[in-house]
Amino acid sequence: MVSTTILMKEYAELHSHSYYSFKEGVSSVGQLLSKAKDLQYRALALTDHDNLSGAMQFAKVSKGLDIHGIIGSEVTLLGGHHLTILAKNAQGYSNLCRLLSFSHVFANERSKPELDPRLLIKNSEGLIVLSGCKNGVIPTLVEEGNSERACQIASQYMDWLGSENFYIELQQNLVKGDTQRNRKLLELSLEVGAEVVATNNVHYHARKHHQLNDCLVSIGLNKTLDNTHRERRANSEFYLKSASEMIQLFDGCTNAISNTLIISDRCTFDLIKDLRYRFPDYVPPDGYTPQTYLWKLCYEAAIRRYGVITSRIMERLNEEFRLIEKHNLAGFLLYYHDIVIMAHRVMVELGLSDYETPIEERPPGRGRGSSVAMLVGYLIGLSHIDPLEYNLSLERFLPDDLMAIALDIDLDFPRNIRKELILNVLREWGWDKTSLVGMKSTYKLKGAVRDLGKVLGLPFVLIDRLARFADRSSAKHIDMEMRNLPELKDMVSSNGWRDLVRLAPNLEGIPRYIAQHPGGMIIGAPSVIDVVPVQRGAIDGRYICQWDKDDIEDAGFVKIDFLALGALSQLQEILILIEDRLGKTIDVSRVDFEDSNVYDMLCSGDTVGIFQVESAAQMQTITRIKPRNLNDMAYEVACVRPGVGVHDGVRHFIRRRNGKEQITFDHPLEIRALDRTLGIVLYQDQINQLAIDIGGFSPFEADQLRRSFGVKYDNREVIRSYWHRFKNGALKKGVGENIALKIFMKFNGYYMFPESHAVAFGVTAYQLAWLKYHYPLEFFTALINQQPMGFWGLETIKENARRHKITVLNPDINLSYRKCVIENNSIRLGLLNVLKIGKATADLIINERSINGLYNSISDFVDRVGLKNNDAKNLIKSGAFESLNKDKRALLWELGLVNKPKFKQPSIRFPLSPNMVSLNLLNDWESMLMEYKTLGIYPKDHLMRMLRPHLPKNFISSYDLESCDDGENITIGGLVARPLQHPLANAYFVSLEDEHGFIPIIIWPSVYEKFRIELRSPIMMVDGIVSRREGTINVVANKVYIPDIIGWFKRETLDYLKLPRPIFR
């Protein structure tokens, strides 16, 4: 029993919500636990609404702070009532995970979990249940005066759980009704023989955060603060209170306080050490072990691949299988092989392959990362790269000494295959045994501004402008962002806006919801839902767990990664188009990888649409590296990575490659690691090799060293410890301390590719380049159809196609299909390219046309299809009716006459001619703006070609720029092809485009601060200085402005033009 002395000093809060009670809690688990530590709590329970998303972080931080953390949840029951559930032990935690999973998976609405309380009967072991807050079924019934029913339910819970595991929960938040409800609950507890316990229903760690909590509740309800008075908490009392405050609130009911300590002592579950996760054993066919079955698959594939198994192949296989057996990885690799088999089955179902074709001949996906170095992966379909051909080392991926729990293998698939593959895996393995990894979407500056602005009732137009033009990384600077906008600079201290400035920094970083990780999936035995709750995903048929990739790594889960890669979807479509048009089947694994024409195209910087080498930075790099083989392609892909650029590695590598700088090494022991990259660190593997060769690390230790540089938290002490180990190891090998330090300083935490990853991506890049050179029509058709992907918008793609003598045509109501199609030597845009035209509308138009013939007028179209007026307008403005009538203005007038509201009684169509009027034709500029607005591009021409006659004579083009001298002052401009970028370098970068090509702009910070608003325009003019460096040409901006050449240009054009979104693949 707890003594009275301890009782008067101690308290444990058993009902608290972090910000993982999405749109309900405000505080991080760290803030809650730190405050609990300050208050000298015996324990703190985390009971977020219907989820355990914060449980792993909570467990880690509580251990670090040496405070007893209890895992629980406030679960929503059928009818919307709440119940507080705590895990006593490992079995209780497992049951809690199952109950939460059932509440999500079997709910009527995905976003409204509800648990049938009868499920507690079979899942009650190891749980302690509290009756809940005022929204619990028992408190609700006693407030309604139905004490008899409340007693029945309390008795039912006691029967299911055991009387010692059910408590009546009392809360005193100084809200009207609390005292009376607690009195009735005390009477009920005596009647049924249940103990009572005090909680404070905590939703923020400190009182001062109650206003932000009000805002979050309002955001969750999609209402303003003025319209959520009833739904918000009634006061600011829902914070972590001291033991003395709680004792005072429950004066006269000391057992409600002492029971918090008794319960906390009974809850002994430690998530860090007691979690019961196990990767399932693989069950091979009869007569095999996983090891022997994997060997069988590899041996048979090797015969198909090589024809003859040479001593070199056998030696590599033997070495890999030795390591696989040592680390017990055969079953893991076989699970991946099963995924590839399922993906192949999806290919067949989609008509992309057949069962007779071996997987290695037409693989459904491709490996990436260091796993590409494994021959076994190549043979069982996990990779398209033969590691023997490229002499790829195993040490980075499969070290001999130690390993993490499992290999890190990433598989890329085309989007259509991955979409079906996910559903296949979940159906075959079961949602309770496998799920997709979750991802916590958090508030960033723009989202915080928009959501807070809405609940504060601020004008949408101004909030939208602030969100669009704010660019600083933190909401702490929102006041500075406002002062930079003329219409907001005087509002910083005005009503509403000052609340935005005060609250936005606190909202930033708070999770908004659980989303799906791009590619990770977990599998567990006997069931995933025994170790982490699972819920339905936003896409039907998908299930996601409530932990993100960091949580599952901390938990030691094995993550299986398969991702969607737009480049593979593009490549897949190109091959299908070639086969459809020419009857050719292209095997891209057997194309000429030494085609000088393809390399000439790449070296000229013509890389738009080519995976991994199409960015502005890659364009400037590839023209200097001048690749002539696949190894060079790997260098090119690897070079433009932050970790290479930290020490100016790209420039030094290119200078050494081109004979302009001597190849040197800081010590002969570097040669093994850096010889093939001319003394420069290009690959992750080289950091590992340097640690091994210079510092004397083992392969596993070297990889841990490399990883330590990339962690998100402050780990300077860890790095310092590694430096001392590296130095001591170097000294033993005769390397002086200064040289050792110089080599150690080459290590950094910024991202670099493993060599095998660069090789894999380099091959894919070359294959797409080969297809672009030899089959440009199919290349650009697929590229447009697969948007959004890559670095460039449709306007840039259209212009690049034009330079390859391919015309992009407007959509046509009688010729277009859903997506782009090839029409002679041109590309006809699809109906889906038109603003607001979706798949259902496109299919309606196409099906009607195929059944009843071509459309002959706008009237005929409206009568037969009956689209919404705005959809029909967008089709007209896009040029889709130009084959019937080029006069868009007349077509819009006619549409207004014929597209009347439909009544039950059929209307009689009278001749239109009496109502037609003579209208002026649209000029080219007006027509262009309509097409920009509805298509995002102007197929017939380029805006800058039309604008140029109105520009001053000193205004040059990108063509003229090529002949300008270094240091020459110029005036130039264009459409924004790639919006403002700010990588690791000090400068900002923008890529403009005119009718002749790209214009790379460099903006130094002082210029950026002057022209921040102008730099967010979709079209801009620049006064600057030409900079020529090592074969590249840039314009260093001195002034940026938006053109105002003709009357309404600025207002209307900027409304119609859109900045291309920076979408990566």
N, C-alpha and C positions, 0 to 999 in steps of 0.2 A: 504493500500500500504506500501511497505518497504521503509524506508527513505534512502537517499543517504549515510548518515553517517553509518547506520547499514550495508548498502550494501557494503561499502568499507572494512568492517571488517569481514563479515560473509559469510559462504558458507556451502552448504550441498551437500555431494557427493551422487548422486542418481544411480550410476552404479558401484557396486563393487562386486568382486568375492572372496569368501573364498575358502578354500581347499575342500569344497563340490561341487565346479565346477570341478569334478573329472578329474585329470590329466591336469587341466588348472590353478587353483588357488593354492597358496602356504600357505596363512595365515589362522590361526584359526579365528573364529568370535571374540574371546577375543582379539587377536592381532589387528584386524581391529578396534574394538571399542575402545580399549585403546589408539591406535594411534589417532583416531578421537577425543577422549576426550582431548588428549594432544594438538591437533591442534584447539581445541575450536570450533569444528563443531556444527552447529545448529542441524544437523541430519545426519544419515548415512543409506543408503538403501542397503540391501543385495539382490543381483540379480544374484544368481548362475544359471549356465546353466541348464535349463530344470528341475529343482528340488527345493524342499523346505527342503532338508535334514538338513540344518543347522538352519532352522527358529526358532525352539523352543529354542535352545541354544542361538541364537542371541537375542531373545526376553528377555530371563532371564538375560543375561549379560548386555544388554543395560539398563534394569531396574536397575540393581545393580550399574551401572556406572552413572545412571541418564543422559543418552543421548537418544535422540529420535531415536528409531530404526524403519525403514520402511521395510516391507516385500514385496519382489518382486521377479522377475525372468527374466532372459534373455532367451526368448523362441525361439526355432528353428521352422521356418515355412516350409511349403512345398517348396522344392527347396534348402533348406539349409540356407535361409536368417534368420537374427536375428531380434528380436523385444523385447524391454525392457518394462515390464509390472509391475506396482506398485499397491498395494492394498490401496485404500483410507479408506475403512471401512469394516465392517464384511461381507457385501454382496460382496464387491470387493474381499476380501480374498477367500470367497467361490467360486466365479467365477474363480479366479486364480487357485485354486485347481482343479476345473473341467477341465479347459483348459489344464493344465499340464497332468492330467489323460488321456484326450482324445489324447493328442500328443503322449503319450507312448503306450496306448492300441491299437490305430488304425493305428500306424505306420507300414510300410511294414517290417522293420527290428526292432527287439526288442531293439537293442542297439543304434538305431538312431531315436530318437523321432522327429516327424514332425507334426506341427499343421496346419490344414486348416484354414486360417485366417477368412474364412466366419463364423466359429464358434463363432467369436467375436460378431456377430450380436445379438445372444440370450444370450450371457454371458458377456456383457460389463458393466453392472451396477456396479458402485463402483470402476472402474478401471481408472487409468491414464496410458496412453501408450506413450512411447518415440519411435522415429523412428529407434533407434538402432545404433550400432557401424558401422564401415565401411562395415561390412558384411550385414547390413540391406538392404532390397530391395530398399528403396528410395535412400540411399547413393550410392548404386551400380548403380542404373539407372542414377543418375546425373553424376557419374564418366564416365559412358558409353556414355554420351551425349544425353540420352533419357529423357530430362526434362519433356516433355509432358506426358509421361507415369508415371513418378514420381509424377507429380502434380495430375494425376487422382487417383493414389493410396492414396496419402495424403488426398485428398478430400473425398475419400471413407472411410478412417479411421475416419475422422471428422464427417461424416454422421452417422457412426455406434456408435461412442463414445460420440459425442457432441464436438463442436470445442474447448471447454474449457478443454477437457480431452485428447487432443492429442498435442504433442510437437515434433518439429523437434530437434533431438539430435545432438549437435556439440561436437566434440572431437578434441583436439589439443595435440597430443603426440609427436610433433616434428618429425613426420615421413614424408618422401617425399609424397606429395599429400594431406596432411591434410589441409593445408591452402587453396588450390584451391577448395577442396571438400566443406569446410565450407563456402567459398564465394558463391558457387552455391546453397548450402542448404539455406543460408540466402535469396538469391534471390527467391528461391522456397517458403520459408515461407511467404514472402511478397505477392507473387502471390496468394497463397491459403488462406492467412489470419491466418496462424498458428503461435503460439509463438515458440520461440527457447529456449533451455536450454543446459547448459554446463555440461558435465560429463568427467571423466578421464579414464573410462574403466579400473578400478583398478583390478590388478591381484595379487598384493602383497602389504603388508602394508608399507614396507620400500624398498628403492632402492636396498639395498644390497642383497635382495633375488631374483634378476632377473635371476641369473644363475641357481638357483634351479628351477625357473619357466621354463627356457629353457629345463632343464633335464626332468621335468614332461611332458611337451608337447611332447618331444621325446619318452618318455616311452609310452605315450598314442598312438603314431604312430608306436611303435615297430621299431624304427629306431635309429641310432646313431646320435649324435649331428652334425656330419659332413654331414649328409644327410637330415637335417631338417631346413636348413637356411631359406627357403621360408615360412615354416609353423610357425616358431617361431616369437615372437614379435621382431620388428625391432630394439628396443633399450631398455633402462632401465627406461623409463619414465612412466610406468604403475603402479605407486604407489600412496599412499594417499598424496596429496600435500596440502600445507597450503592455506588458503583463499587468501593471497597476491600473491602466485604463480599462482593460478587459475585466479585471477583478471588480473594479468599481461599477462597471455596467451590469455585472451579474452578482452584485451584492445580495446576499441571502440565498444564492444558489451556487455555493462553492464547489459542489460536485460537478457542475457543468464545466468549471475550469480544470479541476483535477483530472477529469476524464480525458481532457485533451492530452495530458501527459501519459496517462495509462494507454491510450490508443497509440500514441506515437511510439511508446516502448514496444508495443505489440507488432508494429509495422517494421519488420527487420529487412525487408527486401532491398538489395543493393543492385541496381541496374547494371553497374559496371562489372561486377564479378558474378552475379547470379543469373545472367541471361542464358537461356537454354537454346542457343542457336546451333544448328548443325546443317552442313551442306549434305544433301541427300546422296546416298551411295548410288552409283550407276549400275543398272542391271543389264549385263550383256546377254547375247544369245547363249543358249545352253552349250556347255562345253568350253566356254571362254571365261577368262577373267577380264576385267577392263583393260589390263595391260596387254594381254595376248590378242584381244579383239582389236585394239587400236593398232597393234603391229600388223595384223592381217589387213586392215583397211589401208595402211600406209604402203605395205609391200605391193598390194594389187595396184594401187594408184601409181606407185613408182614405175611399175612395168608399163602401164599405159602412158605415163609421162615421158619416160626415158627410153623405153624399149629394152634396154639392158641396164641392170643395176651394177654400176662400176664400183671399184673398191672405195673411191672417194664418197660416193653416195652412201654405201654401206657403213663406212666409218662415221659419217655424220649422223646417220640414223641410230647407230649403236650408242653414240655419245648422247644424243637427245633422249633416247629411251632410258639410258642410265639415269639421267637427271629427272626424267618424268617419274621413274620408279622411286627414286630417292625422295622426291617431294610429294609422292602420291597424287599425281596430277592426271592420271589416265582418265578417270571418271569425269573430271572437270572438262577435259578436252573433248570427250565423247558427247557431253551435253552440248557443247558448241557445235560438234558435228551434226547432232540431231537438229539443231537450229538451221544449219545449212541445208539439210535434207528437207526440212519443212519449207524453207525459202525456195528450194528447187521445185517443190510441189506447187507452191504459189505461182512460180513462173509458168509451169505447165498449165495451171488453171487459167492464167491470164493469156495463154496462147503465145508465150514468149519462148518456149522450149518444148521438149518432149522427153518422155521417160527414157528413151533409148540413148539420148545424148549424155555422156558422162559429165558430172559436175565440173570437173577440172577443165573441160572443153568450153563450157558455157556457164561460168559460175554466176550465181544469183547476186553475189555481193563481193566486196573486196575488203581485205584487212588493212588496217592502218596502225601506226605506232610501232613500238619495238617488237611486237609479236611477229611482224613480217620477217624477222630474222630466223624464224623457226621452220625447218624443212618439213616437219610433221604438219604444221599449219598449212603449208603449200600443198601437201599431198591430200589432206582431208577437206580442202575447199575453203580454208579460212583466209587464204591470201592468194593474190595473183602474181606474186613475185617469187622467183626461184632464188633463195638466199645463196646458193652455191654459185650462181652466175655472177652475183654482185659481191661475193665474198663478205657476207654480212656476219658479224660476230654475235654469238649467243650470250655473252657475259652480261650485257645490260638487261636482257630479258629473262634469262634463265641461269642465274648464278649458281655456282657449285656449292657455296657454303651455306647460305641461309636464304629464306624467301619470306615475303609477306604471305598472307593466307592463301592467295591465289594469284594466278597470272592476270595481268591487265591486258585483255584482248578487246579491241574495238573492231566491229564489223560495220562497213558502210553498205547500204542498199539503196537502190532507186526508191523514190517515194511510194510508188504504187505497190512495190513488193513489200516494203517495210510496213505499210498500213495494214495489209492483209496478214503479214507474218505475225505481228503483235497479237492479232485476234486468234490466229492459229495456235500460237504458243499458250495463250491463256486458256483456250478451249481444251487443248490436249493435256496440259499439266494441271489445270484447275485454278480458279481465282484464289482459292484458299491456300494453295501451295506455291504460287508465284504471283508477283505483282510488279508493276512498274515503279521505279523509284520516284519519290515525290520531289518537289522543288518549291521552296518558299519564296513567293513573289513579294517583294518588299517595296515600300514607298520610297520613291526617289523624288528629287526636287519638283519635277513637272507634275507628277501625280499628286503630290502633297498640295501643290498650289491649286490644282483643279478641284480636288475633292473638298479641301477646306474652304476654298472660295465659294463653292456651291452651298455648303451647309451654313456659311456665314451670310449668305444672301447677297454676295457681291455681284456686280454686273458681269454677265457671262462674257461679253465682248472683251472687257478689260482683263479678266482672268485668263481668257484664251490667249490674248496677246502676250501677257506676262509669261505664261507657260511656254509659249512657242519661242520667245526670244531669250528666256533665261538659259544660261549656259554654264554657270559656275557649278562645280561639282557638289556643293553643299547648300542646303536651304538656310544655313546660318547667314548667308549673304543675300537673302531675298530682299532686304531693304536696299542694298546696292543695286540689285537688278531693277527694282522699281525706279530708283533715281536715274537710271540710264534710259528710261522710256519717258519721252516728253509728257505724255498724257497721264503718267502715274507718279512723276517725281514729286509732286506736291501733296500726294495722298498718304505718304508713309505713316503719318501720325493721325490720320482721320479715322472716324468710327469704322469698325469692321476691318479695315486694312491693317491697323496696328495689331489687331488680334491675329490676323494672318501672319504678320511678321514675327509675332511672339510664339505662335503655336507651330508653325511649319517646321522649324528645326527639330522639335520634339516628335513630330509625326514621321519625319524622315527615318527610314530604316525599320519601321514597324511592319511586320508581315501583313499582307492583305488577304492571302488565301494560299492553299496548297494547290500547286499545279503539277504538271507531269514533267519529269526530267527528260531531256531530249532523246535519251537512248538507253538508260540504265534499267535493268530488270533484276530482281532478286528471286532466289529460289531457296526454299528451306524444307527441312524434314523434322518431324512429320508434317508440319504445316507452318506457313509463314505467319498466319494469324495467331499463332501461339507466342510470337515474339514481337510483333508490331501490328497495330491496327491497319486494315485495308479499307479503302472506300472506292466508290464508283468514280471513274474519271469523267471528264466533260464529254469525251467521245464515247458513244455507246459501245459497250463490249469491253472497254478498258477498265482496269482496276489499278489504283496507285496506293502505295503505302504512305503513312503519315510522316515518314522520316526522309530527309534529303540525303544527298550523297555523303556529306560530312558525317551525319549521324550514323549511317550504315557502315561507314568506314570505322568509326569509333566502336561500333558494336561488333566489328569483325565479320560482317556479312560478306558473302561473295556476290559481286555485282557482275552481271553479264551485260555487255554493252552492244547494242546494234542501233545504228543511227541512220537517218535519212540524209543522203547526199545528193543535192540538186544536180551536180555534175554527172552523176551516174544516170539520173533520169534523163538528162539532156543527151548523153551518149546513147542510151537505150533507144530514145525516140529517133535520133539520127539514123541509126542502123535500120530501124523499121521503115523509115521514109525511103531510104536507099533501096531496100528490098522491094517496097511497094512500087517505086517509080521505075527502077532499072532492072529489077529481078536479080540483083546481086546480093549475096550473103557475105558480109565483111566480118572476118575474124580479126578483131583489133589486136589480139595477142600475136598475130603473125604479119602485121604490116611492116613496111620497111622502116626500121628505127634509125636509119642513117640517110634519110631522104634530105638532100642538101636544100631543096626548094622549101621544105617545111622549116628547116633551121634558118634559112634566109628570111622567111616571113617572121619568125620569132625574133630574130636579131634586129629586125627593123622596128620592133615595138608594136607590131600589129597583133595584139593579144586580146582584144576585147572578146569576152565570152569564153576564154580558155582558162580552165580551172587552175588556180594557184599562181598564175603569172599575168593576170589581167589588171591588177591594181595600178594606180599611178606610180607608186614606188617600184613595183615589179617592172613596169614598162621602162623606167629609167635604169634599172639594174640590168635587165636582160640585154639591153643594147650595148652594155659595157662588158658583161660576162661573155656574150656571144657564144652560146652553147652549140656544140656540134655533135654531141652524143648524149646518151641517157645519164651518164655520170655527171656531165655538165648540167643537165636538167635538175638533177638532185641538188647540185650546188646552188642553182638559181632559186629553187623552191626554198632551200634552207636559209639562204642569205637574208632575205627580208623578214627576219624575226627579231623581236625586241632584244632577246639575249645576245644576238650576234652584233647588233648595233650599239650596245652599251659602250664598248671600247673602240668604237669606230671600226669594227671588224670588217664590215662590208667594203669600205673604201680600201683598207689595207689588203684584203683578199683580192680585190679586182686589180689593184696596182701590181701586186705580186704576180698575178695570173698574166697580166699584160706586159710583164718585164720592166715595169717602171719603178719597182721597189725590190730590194734584195730579200730573198727568202732567208730568214734567220730563226733561230731557236734560242730560248733563254738557257737551255741546258740540253745536252745530248739525250737525256732520258725523255725529253718531250717528243722525240722523233717518231717513236712508235705510234703515239696518239695523233700527232698533228702533221705528219709528213704528207699525207694525201690531200690535206687542205692547206698546204703551203705555210704551215706554222700558225694558222688562225683557227680558233675554236668556232666551228660551224654547227656541231652536233652535240646533243646531250651526252651521247656515248663517250665523247672525248673528255668531258669533265670526269666521268667515271674512270677512264683510262689514265688520266693524269694523276688522279688520286691513288690509283693502284701503283703506277710506275714511279711516281715521285714520292708520295706519302706513305707507301707501303700498306695501303688499305686492302682489305679483301673486297671482292666484287660486291657483296651485299653492303658492306660498310661504305664503299664508295657511292653506292646508289643512295644510301641514307644521307650521306653528306650532301649530295646534289639536291635531294628533296628538301633538306633543311633550309636551303637558301630561298625556297619558294613558298614557305608557309606565310599565312596572312598576319599572324600576331608577331609581336616584338620578341625576337629570339636571338638577340645579340650575344647573350651569354652562351647559347648553344653554338653559334658560329665561332665565338672566341675559343671554345673548348675544341672544336674541330681544327681550328688553326694550330693550336698547340700540338695536337696529335699529328697533323700534317707536317709541321715543322720538325718535330722529333723524328718522324719517319724519314723525312728528306735528309736530315743531318746524318742519319745512319747510312744513307746511300751516297754520302759525299756531296750533297747539295747544300751550298751555303744558305744561311738564314735569309739574306737579302734576295737571293735568287728564288728561294722557296716562297717568300712573300710575294714577289712579282708574279710567280705562277699562280699562287693562291688567289690573287686579286683578279685573275681572269674568270673566276667562278662568279656567277650571279644568279639571282632568282627569277630573272625574266625568261619568258618562254623561248625554248629552242626545240627544233624537231630532233627526234632520234634519227640516226642515219637511215635505218630501214624505212622509217616513215617518209623521209624525204625521197628515197628511191621509189617507194610506192606511189606517192603523189606526183613525182616527176614523170613516171611512166604514164599515168592517167593524163597529165597535162600534155605530154607529147601526142598521145593517141587523139585527144581532142584537137590539137593543132593540125595533125595529119588530116583529120576529117574536115577541118575548116578549109585547109588548102585544096583538098581534092574534091570535096562535096560541099561547097559553101552554101548552096541553096538549101540543102537539108540541114546543115549546121545552123543557119540563122532561123529557119522555121522552127526547129526544136528549141532554140535559145529563147525565142519570143514566147513560145507555148509554155515553157517551164518557168516563166517569171511568176513570183518574185524569187530571184536568186542572183548571186554574183555581186559585182560592184557597180554596175552601170544601169541606168534607166533605159526605157524603151527608145527615147529620142537618140541616145548615143548608139544603141544597137542598130537602129534604123540607118543612121548615118554611116556606121561601119559597114553595113550590108551594101549601101550604095557605093562605097569605095571598092567593093568586090563585084560591082556591076550587077547588083541585085536590087530590084525595085520593090518597095513595100507599098501595097495597094490598100486603099480604104476598104472597110468592110462593105459588103454588097448584099442587099436583102435577098437577091436571087442566086448568089454565088457562094456566100460565106456559110461556113459550118460553125460548130461550137468554137473550135480553135483555128489557128492559122492553117492554111493549106497552100500547097504549091500550085501555081497557075502559070503555065508556060515557064518563063525564066523569072517569075516574080513570086512574091509571097502575098497572098490575100489575107488580110486581117480577119479574125474570127468575130462572131457576134459577142463573145465574152469579153472582147477588148473594149466594148462600148460601155460607158458609164451606166451602172445600175442594171445592166442586162445580165441576169443570172442563168444558171443551167436550165431551169424550168422554162423560162421565157425563150431562151435560144432553141430548146427542143420543140417548143410549141410552134415557132416560126418554121423550123426545118421540116417537121412532120407534116404540117399543113401544106407546105410547098411540094413535098415529095408525093403527097396523095392527090392534090388538086391542081398542081401545076404552078408555074411561075406567077409572081404578082405583077400586075400591069399598071397599077397606079396606087397612090396613097389611099384612095377610097377603097379600092379592092383589098388592100392590105388590112385596113381597119375593119372592114366588114368580115373578113375571114379569120383574123387573129384576135381582134378586140383587146389590144394592149392598153395599159394605163397611159394616160395622156403624156406624162413625163417620159415614159419609156419610149414612146413613139417619137417624141421631140428629140430625145438623145440620138436615136437612130438617124433622124433627118440631119441633125447637126454634125454627126460623125461622117456624113457623106454616103451613108448606106443606100440612099435612094437616087444617087446621081446618075445611075444607068437609066433611070426612068425620067428624071428631070433634074438638071443641074442647078436650078433656081431654088436654093434652100429657103429663101424668104417666101416664095410662092407656095412651097410645100408646107411650110409652117402655117400659112394662112389657110390652105386647104384642109390641113389637119384640124384646125379650129372649127371649120364648117362641118366636117364629117364625124368627128369624134365627140358626139353628144352623149349625155347620160343615157343608159339603156333602160327601157321600161319593159314591163311584161308583155305589152302588146307590141308586135313588130312595127317598126317605123317604116315609112315609105321613103325610099331614096329618090329625091328630086334632082334634076340636073343642077350642077354646081356653077355652071358658067355665069348665070345672072349675078351670083354673089362674089365672083372672083373680081379682083381689082388689079390694076396695073401697079406693080411695086418696083422700086429701084432694085437692081441686082446687088447682092452683097459684093463689096470689093474683096480683093484677095486677103487683105489684112483681117477683115471681119470674119471671113470664112475660116481663116487660119485659127483665129481665137476660138471659134466654135469647135473646131476639131481638137485643139489643145484641151479644151474643157471636157470634151466627151471621150477622147482617146488617150490623152496624155502625150500625144505626139502629133506632128503635122506631116503626114506621109508624102505630100507633094513637094515639099521644099523645107528650108530651114529658116527660122525666124531671123537669124543674123543676115542672111542674104537679102531678105526683104527689108530689113532695117538699114542696111549699109548705105543706100543712097541718101538717107537722111542724116548720116553721121558726118562730123567734120573731116576735112581732107587728111588731117594728121592721124586719123584713127586707123590703125593697121590691123591686119588679119593674122591668123596663126600661120598662114602661108608666108606672109611678109616677115614674120618673126624669125623664121629659119635663116634669113640673110642678115639679121641684125648683129651688130658687134657687141662684145662684152662691155658692159658699162653704159650702153646707149639708153637714153631716156625715151620712153615710148608711151603711147596711150593705146589700150587694147581692151577688149571685152568679149563677153559671150554669155550663153546660157550656162548655168551651173550644172556640170555633168556629175560631179562628186562633191557633196556638201563639205562644209568646214570640218577639217580633221585636226586633232591635236595629239599626236603620238608622244613618245618619250622625248622627242626633240623639243627645243625651246620654241621653235617657230610653229605657226599654224599653216595649214595647206588647204587650198581649194583648187579643184580642176574645172576650168571653164572649157566650153566647146563652141566653135563657130562653124561656118559652112565648110571649112577646110580641115579642121582637126582640133586637137587638144591644146589648151593653154595652161600650163602648170603655174600656179601663183603661190608665192611664199609671202607670208605676212608675219612680221616680227611683232612681239607683244605690244610695243608702244603704238604701232599702227593699228593693231587689233583693237586696243582700248578706244581709239578715236572713232572707229568705224564698225563697232560691234553690230549695230542694227543693219547697216548696209550689207554686211557680210552674210546675212541670213536671207537676202533677196534671191529669188530664182534666176535673176539676170543682173549682171553688174558690169560696170566699166572700171578700169584700173589705170591709174598713172603710176608707172614704175620704171625700174631699171633692169635691163637684160643681164642675166647672170649665166655665163657659160663655164661649166666646170666638168672636166674629164668626160667630154662627150655628151653632157646633158645640157639642156637649156631651160631656164626658169625665168619668171618675171618676179622681181622683188617689189612688192607694192609699197607705194608712198601714200596713195590716196585711193579710196574706193567710193564709188557713187552709183546711184540708180539713174538710168537715163530718163530724160523727160523731153524727148525729141519732138513728139507730135502731141497735140492737145490732150487726149484722154489716155495716152499710152500708159502712164504710170498706174493710174487707178485701175483700169480694166484689165490690162495685161497681167499685172501682178496677182489679180484675183484668179485669173485663169491658169497661169503657169504654176506648176507644183515643183517643189524641190524633190529630186529623186531620193528615196530613203536609202540610207547606208545598210544594205542587207548583205550579210556574209553567208557563206556556205561552207 
